[in-house]
């Protein structure tokens, strides 16, 4: 994911700065969830959920506003 895309998607969430930084390491920098979790002192599943929240925003961006189905 590009840095600009991440910033746009992250702006729609109310995630804390540290959680966003962990998600950025996974989605932009390509780090694994386990490695990002270790880097931030959090479990792998927390890191994975943080990245998943940003991915969900990306999915919503590509969905039909009327029915919610992906294009």
Backbone atoms as SQL, in Angstrom:
CREATE TABLE atoms (id INTEGER PRIMARY KEY, chain TEXT, resi INTEGER, resn TEXT, atom TEXT, x REAL, y REAL, z REAL);
INSERT INTO atoms VALUES
  (1, 'A', 1, 'UNK', 'N', 0.846, -1.169, 0.000),
  (2, 'A', 1, 'UNK', 'CA', 0.000, 0.000, 0.000),
  (3, 'A', 1, 'UNK', 'C', 0.898, 1.242, 0.000),
  (4, 'A', 2, 'UNK', 'N', 0.470, 2.228, -0.743),
  (5, 'A', 2, 'UNK', 'CA', 1.244, 3.472, -0.778),
  (6, 'A', 2, 'UNK', 'C', 1.003, 4.281, 0.495),
  (7, 'A', 3, 'UNK', 'N', 1.988, 5.073, 0.846),
  (8, 'A', 3, 'UNK', 'CA', 1.926, 5.897, 2.046),
  (9, 'A', 3, 'UNK', 'C', 0.722, 6.844, 2.021),
  (10, 'A', 4, 'UNK', 'N', 0.467, 7.457, 0.854),
  (11, 'A', 4, 'UNK', 'CA', -0.660, 8.393, 0.742),
  (12, 'A', 4, 'UNK', 'C', -1.999, 7.691, 0.949),
  (13, 'A', 5, 'UNK', 'N', -2.100, 6.471, 0.408),
  (14, 'A', 5, 'UNK', 'CA', -3.333, 5.699, 0.574),
  (15, 'A', 5, 'UNK', 'C', -3.553, 5.368, 2.048),
  (16, 'A', 6, 'UNK', 'N', -2.490, 4.961, 2.704),
  (17, 'A', 6, 'UNK', 'CA', -2.592, 4.635, 4.122),
  (18, 'A', 6, 'UNK', 'C', -3.065, 5.850, 4.906),
  (19, 'A', 7, 'UNK', 'N', -2.466, 7.007, 4.648),
  (20, 'A', 7, 'UNK', 'CA', -2.844, 8.230, 5.364),
  (21, 'A', 7, 'UNK', 'C', -4.313, 8.573, 5.149),
  (22, 'A', 8, 'UNK', 'N', -4.789, 8.436, 3.923),
  (23, 'A', 8, 'UNK', 'CA', -6.183, 8.739, 3.617),
  (24, 'A', 8, 'UNK', 'C', -7.127, 7.798, 4.366),
  (25, 'A', 9, 'UNK', 'N', -6.808, 6.512, 4.350),
  (26, 'A', 9, 'UNK', 'CA', -7.646, 5.529, 5.026),
  (27, 'A', 9, 'UNK', 'C', -7.583, 5.687, 6.545),
  (28, 'A', 10, 'UNK', 'N', -6.396, 5.944, 7.061),
  (29, 'A', 10, 'UNK', 'CA', -6.218, 6.093, 8.505),
  (30, 'A', 10, 'UNK', 'C', -6.969, 7.305, 9.039),
  (31, 'A', 11, 'UNK', 'N', -7.104, 8.336, 8.222),
  (32, 'A', 11, 'UNK', 'CA', -7.800, 9.551, 8.654),
  (33, 'A', 11, 'UNK', 'C', -9.270, 9.282, 8.956),
  (34, 'A', 12, 'UNK', 'N', -9.826, 8.211, 8.430),
  (35, 'A', 12, 'UNK', 'CA', -11.234, 7.869, 8.656),
  (36, 'A', 12, 'UNK', 'C', -11.452, 7.044, 9.918),
  (37, 'A', 13, 'UNK', 'N', -10.376, 6.696, 10.588),
  (38, 'A', 13, 'UNK', 'CA', -10.490, 5.873, 11.791),
  (39, 'A', 13, 'UNK', 'C', -10.206, 6.731, 13.020),
  (40, 'A', 14, 'UNK', 'N', -10.485, 6.177, 14.166),
  (41, 'A', 14, 'UNK', 'CA', -10.129, 6.863, 15.406),
  (42, 'A', 14, 'UNK', 'C', -9.064, 6.064, 16.155),
  (43, 'A', 15, 'UNK', 'N', -8.198, 5.403, 15.388),
  (44, 'A', 15, 'UNK', 'CA', -7.135, 4.593, 15.970),
  (45, 'A', 15, 'UNK', 'C', -6.064, 5.498, 16.579),
  (46, 'A', 16, 'UNK', 'N', -5.459, 5.036, 17.638),
  (47, 'A', 16, 'UNK', 'CA', -4.386, 5.784, 18.294),
  (48, 'A', 16, 'UNK', 'C', -3.130, 5.778, 17.435),
  (49, 'A', 17, 'UNK', 'N', -2.275, 6.750, 17.698),
  (50, 'A', 17, 'UNK', 'CA', -1.071, 6.937, 16.886),
  (51, 'A', 17, 'UNK', 'C', -0.175, 5.694, 16.886),
  (52, 'A', 18, 'UNK', 'N', 0.013, 5.070, 18.032),
  (53, 'A', 18, 'UNK', 'CA', 0.875, 3.884, 18.106),
  (54, 'A', 18, 'UNK', 'C', 0.283, 2.719, 17.317),
  (55, 'A', 19, 'UNK', 'N', -1.034, 2.582, 17.363),
  (56, 'A', 19, 'UNK', 'CA', -1.705, 1.510, 16.621),
  (57, 'A', 19, 'UNK', 'C', -1.592, 1.760, 15.123),
  (58, 'A', 20, 'UNK', 'N', -1.754, 3.012, 14.714),
  (59, 'A', 20, 'UNK', 'CA', -1.590, 3.354, 13.304),
  (60, 'A', 20, 'UNK', 'C', -0.159, 3.118, 12.841),
  (61, 'A', 21, 'UNK', 'N', 0.797, 3.440, 13.681),
  (62, 'A', 21, 'UNK', 'CA', 2.200, 3.219, 13.319),
  (63, 'A', 21, 'UNK', 'C', 2.476, 1.732, 13.113),
  (64, 'A', 22, 'UNK', 'N', 1.882, 0.900, 13.950),
  (65, 'A', 22, 'UNK', 'CA', 2.062, -0.546, 13.812),
  (66, 'A', 22, 'UNK', 'C', 1.411, -1.038, 12.514),
  (67, 'A', 23, 'UNK', 'N', 0.213, -0.551, 12.221),
  (68, 'A', 23, 'UNK', 'CA', -0.461, -0.938, 10.984),
  (69, 'A', 23, 'UNK', 'C', 0.334, -0.456, 9.767),
  (70, 'A', 24, 'UNK', 'N', 0.915, 0.738, 9.850),
  (71, 'A', 24, 'UNK', 'CA', 1.735, 1.273, 8.749),
  (72, 'A', 24, 'UNK', 'C', 2.944, 0.378, 8.481),
  (73, 'A', 25, 'UNK', 'N', 3.575, -0.107, 9.539),
  (74, 'A', 25, 'UNK', 'CA', 4.745, -0.982, 9.366),
  (75, 'A', 25, 'UNK', 'C', 4.358, -2.252, 8.606),
  (76, 'A', 26, 'UNK', 'N', 3.143, -2.733, 8.828),
  (77, 'A', 26, 'UNK', 'CA', 2.683, -3.950, 8.149),
  (78, 'A', 26, 'UNK', 'C', 2.286, -3.652, 6.710),
  (79, 'A', 27, 'UNK', 'N', 1.431, -2.660, 6.524),
  (80, 'A', 27, 'UNK', 'CA', 0.819, -2.419, 5.213),
  (81, 'A', 27, 'UNK', 'C', 1.687, -1.615, 4.256),
  (82, 'A', 28, 'UNK', 'N', 2.472, -0.692, 4.763),
  (83, 'A', 28, 'UNK', 'CA', 3.292, 0.156, 3.888),
  (84, 'A', 28, 'UNK', 'C', 4.707, -0.397, 3.779),
  (85, 'A', 29, 'UNK', 'N', 5.275, -0.770, 4.929),
  (86, 'A', 29, 'UNK', 'CA', 6.671, -1.215, 4.943),
  (87, 'A', 29, 'UNK', 'C', 6.843, -2.705, 4.677),
  (88, 'A', 30, 'UNK', 'N', 5.733, -3.466, 4.735),
  (89, 'A', 30, 'UNK', 'CA', 5.805, -4.891, 4.410),
  (90, 'A', 30, 'UNK', 'C', 6.287, -5.782, 5.534),
  (91, 'A', 31, 'UNK', 'N', 6.286, -5.296, 6.749),
  (92, 'A', 31, 'UNK', 'CA', 6.702, -6.092, 7.893),
  (93, 'A', 31, 'UNK', 'C', 5.599, -7.098, 8.230),
  (94, 'A', 32, 'UNK', 'N', 5.961, -8.234, 8.765),
  (95, 'A', 32, 'UNK', 'CA', 4.943, -9.206, 9.172),
  (96, 'A', 32, 'UNK', 'C', 4.252, -8.705, 10.439),
  (97, 'A', 33, 'UNK', 'N', 3.062, -9.228, 10.697),
  (98, 'A', 33, 'UNK', 'CA', 2.333, -8.828, 11.902),
  (99, 'A', 33, 'UNK', 'C', 3.107, -9.225, 13.156),
  (100, 'A', 34, 'UNK', 'N', 3.743, -10.381, 13.119),
  (101, 'A', 34, 'UNK', 'CA', 4.526, -10.829, 14.275),
  (102, 'A', 34, 'UNK', 'C', 5.698, -9.885, 14.539),
  (103, 'A', 35, 'UNK', 'N', 6.401, -9.503, 13.478),
  (104, 'A', 35, 'UNK', 'CA', 7.548, -8.602, 13.639),
  (105, 'A', 35, 'UNK', 'C', 7.103, -7.217, 14.094),
  (106, 'A', 36, 'UNK', 'N', 6.006, -6.722, 13.528),
  (107, 'A', 36, 'UNK', 'CA', 5.496, -5.411, 13.939),
  (108, 'A', 36, 'UNK', 'C', 5.043, -5.454, 15.394),
  (109, 'A', 37, 'UNK', 'N', 4.395, -6.524, 15.777),
  (110, 'A', 37, 'UNK', 'CA', 3.983, -6.673, 17.169),
  (111, 'A', 37, 'UNK', 'C', 5.166, -6.666, 18.116),
  (112, 'A', 38, 'UNK', 'N', 6.204, -7.401, 17.769),
  (113, 'A', 38, 'UNK', 'CA', 7.419, -7.411, 18.599),
  (114, 'A', 38, 'UNK', 'C', 8.026, -6.015, 18.690),
  (115, 'A', 39, 'UNK', 'N', 8.063, -5.314, 17.559),
  (116, 'A', 39, 'UNK', 'CA', 8.652, -3.972, 17.521),
  (117, 'A', 39, 'UNK', 'C', 7.924, -3.005, 18.458),
  (118, 'A', 40, 'UNK', 'N', 6.608, -3.180, 18.580),
  (119, 'A', 40, 'UNK', 'CA', 5.808, -2.278, 19.403),
  (120, 'A', 40, 'UNK', 'C', 5.442, -2.888, 20.762),
  (121, 'A', 41, 'UNK', 'N', 5.963, -4.077, 21.039),
  (122, 'A', 41, 'UNK', 'CA', 5.699, -4.721, 22.324),
  (123, 'A', 41, 'UNK', 'C', 4.264, -5.186, 22.490),
  (124, 'A', 42, 'UNK', 'N', 3.631, -5.562, 21.386),
  (125, 'A', 42, 'UNK', 'CA', 2.237, -6.011, 21.390),
  (126, 'A', 42, 'UNK', 'C', 2.166, -7.407, 20.776),
  (127, 'A', 43, 'UNK', 'N', 1.110, -8.162, 21.087),
  (128, 'A', 43, 'UNK', 'CA', 0.945, -9.489, 20.478),
  (129, 'A', 43, 'UNK', 'C', 0.685, -9.389, 18.966),
  (130, 'A', 44, 'UNK', 'N', 1.002, -10.459, 18.273),
  (131, 'A', 44, 'UNK', 'CA', 0.818, -10.517, 16.822),
  (132, 'A', 44, 'UNK', 'C', -0.634, -10.255, 16.429),
  (133, 'A', 45, 'UNK', 'N', -1.578, -10.796, 17.182),
  (134, 'A', 45, 'UNK', 'CA', -2.982, -10.631, 16.810),
  (135, 'A', 45, 'UNK', 'C', -3.442, -9.173, 16.921),
  (136, 'A', 46, 'UNK', 'N', -2.873, -8.421, 17.838),
  (137, 'A', 46, 'UNK', 'CA', -3.201, -6.994, 17.947),
  (138, 'A', 46, 'UNK', 'C', -2.693, -6.254, 16.707),
  (139, 'A', 47, 'UNK', 'N', -1.486, -6.583, 16.295),
  (140, 'A', 47, 'UNK', 'CA', -0.913, -5.963, 15.088),
  (141, 'A', 47, 'UNK', 'C', -1.737, -6.337, 13.859),
  (142, 'A', 48, 'UNK', 'N', -2.125, -7.587, 13.775),
  (143, 'A', 48, 'UNK', 'CA', -2.907, -8.054, 12.641),
  (144, 'A', 48, 'UNK', 'C', -4.270, -7.368, 12.581),
  (145, 'A', 49, 'UNK', 'N', -4.919, -7.203, 13.729),
  (146, 'A', 49, 'UNK', 'CA', -6.212, -6.513, 13.765),
  (147, 'A', 49, 'UNK', 'C', -6.076, -5.045, 13.371),
  (148, 'A', 50, 'UNK', 'N', -4.973, -4.409, 13.757),
  (149, 'A', 50, 'UNK', 'CA', -4.747, -3.009, 13.384),
  (150, 'A', 50, 'UNK', 'C', -4.658, -2.878, 11.867),
  (151, 'A', 51, 'UNK', 'N', -3.900, -3.765, 11.244),
  (152, 'A', 51, 'UNK', 'CA', -3.787, -3.749, 9.783),
  (153, 'A', 51, 'UNK', 'C', -5.128, -4.094, 9.141),
  (154, 'A', 52, 'UNK', 'N', -5.861, -5.006, 9.745),
  (155, 'A', 52, 'UNK', 'CA', -7.167, -5.396, 9.226),
  (156, 'A', 52, 'UNK', 'C', -8.162, -4.251, 9.240),
  (157, 'A', 53, 'UNK', 'N', -8.050, -3.391, 10.226),
  (158, 'A', 53, 'UNK', 'CA', -8.951, -2.238, 10.304),
  (159, 'A', 53, 'UNK', 'C', -8.717, -1.285, 9.133),
  (160, 'A', 54, 'UNK', 'N', -7.462, -1.083, 8.769),
  (161, 'A', 54, 'UNK', 'CA', -7.141, -0.229, 7.625),
  (162, 'A', 54, 'UNK', 'C', -7.582, -0.911, 6.331),
  (163, 'A', 55, 'UNK', 'N', -7.367, -2.228, 6.242),
  (164, 'A', 55, 'UNK', 'CA', -7.821, -2.967, 5.055),
  (165, 'A', 55, 'UNK', 'C', -9.331, -2.873, 4.900),
  (166, 'A', 56, 'UNK', 'N', -10.059, -2.911, 6.010),
  (167, 'A', 56, 'UNK', 'CA', -11.520, -2.799, 5.962),
  (168, 'A', 56, 'UNK', 'C', -11.941, -1.436, 5.418),
  (169, 'A', 57, 'UNK', 'N', -11.230, -0.391, 5.787),
  (170, 'A', 57, 'UNK', 'CA', -11.513, 0.944, 5.241),
  (171, 'A', 57, 'UNK', 'C', -11.273, 0.958, 3.733),
  (172, 'A', 58, 'UNK', 'N', -10.221, 0.297, 3.294),
  (173, 'A', 58, 'UNK', 'CA', -9.932, 0.230, 1.855),
  (174, 'A', 58, 'UNK', 'C', -11.044, -0.520, 1.133),
  (175, 'A', 59, 'UNK', 'N', -11.560, -1.565, 1.744),
  (176, 'A', 59, 'UNK', 'CA', -12.651, -2.341, 1.150),
  (177, 'A', 59, 'UNK', 'C', -13.917, -1.502, 1.061),
  (178, 'A', 60, 'UNK', 'N', -14.220, -0.748, 2.127),
  (179, 'A', 60, 'UNK', 'CA', -15.401, 0.119, 2.124),
  (180, 'A', 60, 'UNK', 'C', -15.303, 1.176, 1.036),
  (181, 'A', 61, 'UNK', 'N', -14.085, 1.647, 0.795),
  (182, 'A', 61, 'UNK', 'CA', -13.868, 2.660, -0.231),
  (183, 'A', 61, 'UNK', 'C', -14.213, 2.126, -1.615),
  (184, 'A', 62, 'UNK', 'N', -14.075, 0.828, -1.804),
  (185, 'A', 62, 'UNK', 'CA', -14.311, 0.213, -3.104),
  (186, 'A', 62, 'UNK', 'C', -15.673, -0.483, -3.162),
  (187, 'A', 63, 'UNK', 'N', -16.578, -0.137, -2.257),
  (188, 'A', 63, 'UNK', 'CA', -17.895, -0.766, -2.212),
  (189, 'A', 63, 'UNK', 'C', -18.968, 0.169, -2.741),
  (190, 'A', 64, 'UNK', 'N', -20.021, -0.420, -3.198),
  (191, 'A', 64, 'UNK', 'CA', -21.187, 0.325, -3.663),
  (192, 'A', 64, 'UNK', 'C', -21.838, 1.012, -2.453),
  (193, 'A', 65, 'UNK', 'N', -22.073, 2.316, -2.512),
  (194, 'A', 65, 'UNK', 'CA', -22.662, 3.010, -1.368),
  (195, 'A', 65, 'UNK', 'C', -24.095, 2.580, -1.069),
  (196, 'A', 66, 'UNK', 'N', -24.797, 2.039, -2.058),
  (197, 'A', 66, 'UNK', 'CA', -26.183, 1.633, -1.855),
  (198, 'A', 66, 'UNK', 'C', -26.324, 0.248, -1.259),
  (199, 'A', 67, 'UNK', 'N', -25.558, -0.722, -1.785),
  (200, 'A', 67, 'UNK', 'CA', -25.749, -2.096, -1.327),
  (201, 'A', 67, 'UNK', 'C', -24.579, -2.633, -0.506),
  (202, 'A', 68, 'UNK', 'N', -23.425, -1.978, -0.570),
  (203, 'A', 68, 'UNK', 'CA', -22.270, -2.430, 0.195),
  (204, 'A', 68, 'UNK', 'C', -21.432, -3.496, -0.472),
  (205, 'A', 69, 'UNK', 'N', -21.837, -3.947, -1.663),
  (206, 'A', 69, 'UNK', 'CA', -21.064, -4.964, -2.376),
  (207, 'A', 69, 'UNK', 'C', -19.848, -4.348, -3.041),
  (208, 'A', 70, 'UNK', 'N', -18.769, -5.129, -3.106),
  (209, 'A', 70, 'UNK', 'CA', -17.549, -4.652, -3.742),
  (210, 'A', 70, 'UNK', 'C', -17.744, -4.534, -5.241),
  (211, 'A', 71, 'UNK', 'N', -17.108, -3.569, -5.834),
  (212, 'A', 71, 'UNK', 'CA', -17.170, -3.382, -7.293),
  (213, 'A', 71, 'UNK', 'C', -16.370, -4.434, -8.002);
